[in-house]
Amino acid sequence: MTSVDAHDPADVSPRAWRLLRVAAGYGQRDVERELADIRQAHVSMLEGGSRGLSRGRRRELFALYAAELSDDQVRVIVEHF
């Protein structure tokens, strides 16, 4: 089971979202170039805890980050932050 299948993006904390992005090597603006309809402001609000993305967009974003990380890295970030 991959980290994308093992974790529900709805359960990822704002801090973990930021750590996943940074660990995967993405800046907030980089995400705009990688995923259609997700803007830097969406990422910023998700990481700040002030607003979430739709379930589908969170799953897409989670998969983007997880593709750059090992399953263990994702697990540690999601479970401990």
C-alpha positions in Angstrom: 0.0 0.0 0.0 1.5 3.4 -1.0 1.4 6.4 1.2 -1.3 8.0 -1.0 -3.6 5.0 -0.3 -2.6 4.7 3.3 -3.5 8.2 4.4 -6.6 10.3 4.1 -5.6 13.9 3.0 -8.5 15.2 5.1 -6.6 14.1 8.2 -3.3 15.9 7.3 -2.7 18.9 9.6 -1.8 22.3 8.2 1.7 22.0 9.5 2.1 18.6 7.8 0.9 20.0 4.5 3.7 22.6 4.7 6.3 20.0 5.6 5.2 17.7 2.8 5.5 20.5 0.3 8.9 21.6 1.4 10.3 18.1 1.8 9.0 17.3 -1.8 10.9 20.3 -3.0 8.0 22.5 -4.1 7.5 26.2 -3.5 3.9 27.4 -3.3 4.2 28.9 -6.8 5.6 25.6 -8.2 2.4 23.9 -7.2 0.5 26.3 -9.5 2.5 25.1 -12.4 2.1 21.4 -11.6 -1.6 21.2 -10.8 -4.4 22.9 -12.7 -6.9 25.0 -10.7 -4.7 25.1 -7.5 -3.2 28.5 -6.8 -0.5 29.7 -4.4 -3.3 31.2 -2.3 -5.0 27.9 -1.9 -1.8 26.3 -0.7 -1.2 29.1 1.7 -4.7 28.9 3.2 -4.4 25.1 3.5 -1.1 25.3 5.2 -2.4 28.1 7.5 -5.4 26.2 8.5 -7.8 28.9 7.5 -9.4 27.1 4.6 -9.2 23.7 3.0 -9.4 22.5 -0.6 -12.0 20.1 -1.9 -11.4 16.4 -1.2 -10.3 15.8 -4.8 -7.8 18.7 -4.9 -6.3 17.6 -1.5 -5.9 14.1 -2.9 -4.2 15.4 -6.0 -1.9 17.7 -4.0 -1.1 14.9 -1.6 -0.2 12.6 -4.5 2.0 15.3 -6.0 4.0 15.6 -2.8 4.1 11.9 -2.1 5.5 11.1 -5.5 8.7 12.9 -4.5 9.0 11.3 -1.1 9.4 7.8 0.3 6.4 6.2 1.9 8.3 6.4 5.3 8.9 10.1 4.9 5.2 10.7 4.2 4.1 8.5 7.1 6.4 10.3 9.6 5.3 13.8 8.5 1.6 12.9 8.5 1.6 11.0 11.7 3.9 13.2 13.8 3.0 16.7 12.6 
